[in-house]
Amino acid sequence: MTVRYTYSGIAAAIALGGFFLSPASAQSSSSGTIGVSLVVQNACVVNGANSVQSNVGSIGNIAFADQPGIFGDVDGELVGSLGALQVLCSPGVLPELTIGSGDNAASGTRYMASAGNSLPYRLYTDAQRANEIGIGQRLSLGTATTDPIIVPIFARVNSGGNVVAAGTYTDTVLVTLSW
C-alpha cells in the first residue's frame, strides 16, 4: 500500500491544527501567595463571657438566709450566673484573683452595713471556712488549661452574741482578675 500526500491535504491539516491551537487555549499564567496572620494575646474571661472586658460588672452574690436579731454562724456562698465563679484563660496563663476590702471595711475586717449599723463577715476559699481570704489577698488559680477554673468563695457571718438592728445589710467587694 502506498500513501500519497498531496500539497493541498497537508495545507488543510496545518490549517485545522492551527485552529485547535488558537491563542485562547494557549494562555500563560503566573501565581503568587497571600500571607495570613493573627497575633493572639493571652486573655481571661469570667463566667462564660465571650470577650475580654475591663469591667465585668457583678460576678455574683452572697446572700445569707434571713435571720432574727441575734444569731450564730450563718454560712453563704458566692453564686454567679453559672453557679460558682468561673475563669477561663488562654492555656498556660497563670491567673490571679485579688479580693478587695469591700465598701465598709475597717481595721482589717469586712463589714456589711445598714442605716449606720454594721455587721462583720468573713470570706473563705473552702466550704469548711478554714482558709480565710484576707483583705487584698491574691488567690493563685494555677495554670490555665482549655477548661474553666472554678473558684468557689464561701462566707460566714455571726452576730457575735449581740442583738443586731433590723435592716438589709450589704457590702460590695471588688474582685480583680489579673494574668
BELNOR-V494760 format. One record per pair of residues at least 4 apart in sequence whose C-alpha atoms are under 6 Angstrom apart, sorted by sequence separation. I is the first residue (numbers start at 0). GAP is how many residues later the second one is. D is the distance in Angstrom with one decimal. If there is no record, write none. Layout:
I|GAP|D + I|GAP|D
//
This chain:
12|4|6.0 + 44|4|5.7 + 78|4|4.9 + 79|4|5.7 + 100|4|5.7 + 104|4|5.5 + 112|4|5.5 + 78|5|5.2 + 79|5|6.0 + 104|5|4.3 + 112|5|4.3 + 123|5|5.5 + 104|6|5.4 + 111|6|5.5 + 124|6|5.7 + 44|7|5.5 + 103|7|5.3 + 110|7|6.0 + 111|7|5.2 + 123|7|5.4 + 110|8|5.3 + 123|8|4.2 + 110|9|4.2 + 122|9|5.7 + 123|9|5.1 + 109|10|5.8 + 110|10|5.8 + 122|10|5.4 + 109|11|5.8 + 63|12|5.2 + 61|14|5.9 + 61|15|5.4 + 61|16|4.6 + 60|17|5.3 + 60|18|5.5 + 59|19|5.2 + 59|20|3.8 + 58|21|5.6 + 124|28|5.2 + 123|29|5.8 + 123|30|4.9 + 122|31|5.6 + 123|31|5.9 + 122|32|4.4 + 121|33|5.5 + 100|34|4.8 + 121|34|5.4 + 99|35|5.5 + 120|35|5.7 + 99|36|4.7 + 120|36|4.5 + 98|37|5.2 + 97|38|5.9 + 98|38|5.7 + 46|39|4.8 + 97|39|5.6 + 45|40|5.7 + 97|40|4.3 + 45|41|4.7 + 96|41|5.5 + 44|42|5.8 + 96|42|5.0 + 44|43|5.4 + 95|43|5.4 + 43|44|5.4 + 95|44|4.6 + 43|45|3.9 + 95|45|5.6 + 42|46|5.5 + 94|46|5.6 + 42|47|5.6 + 41|48|5.4 + 93|48|5.7 + 93|49|4.8 + 92|50|5.7 + 91|51|5.5 + 92|51|5.3 + 91|52|5.2 + 90|53|4.9 + 113|53|6.0 + 90|54|4.3 + 113|54|5.8 + 88|55|5.8 + 90|55|5.8 + 113|55|4.7 + 112|56|4.8 + 111|57|5.2 + 112|57|5.5 + 111|58|4.6 + 111|59|4.8 + 87|60|4.4 + 86|61|5.4 + 85|62|5.9 + 86|62|5.0 + 85|63|5.5 + 85|64|4.7 + 84|65|6.0 + 85|65|6.0 + 84|66|5.1 + 83|68|5.4 + 102|68|5.9 + 102|69|5.7 + 101|70|5.2 + 101|71|4.0 + 99|73|5.6 + 99|74|5.0 + 77|75|5.4 + 99|75|6.0 + 76|76|5.9 + 98|76|4.8 + 76|77|4.3 + 97|77|5.6 + 75|78|5.9 + 76|78|5.8 + 97|78|5.0 + 75|79|4.9 + 96|79|5.5 + 74|80|5.7 + 96|80|4.6 + 74|81|4.5 + 95|81|5.8 + 73|82|5.6 + 95|82|5.3 + 73|83|5.3 + 94|83|5.7 + 72|84|5.8 + 94|84|4.4 + 72|85|4.7 + 93|85|5.8 + 71|86|5.1 + 70|88|5.5 + 69|89|5.8 + 69|93|4.7 + 68|94|5.1 + 68|95|4.9
//
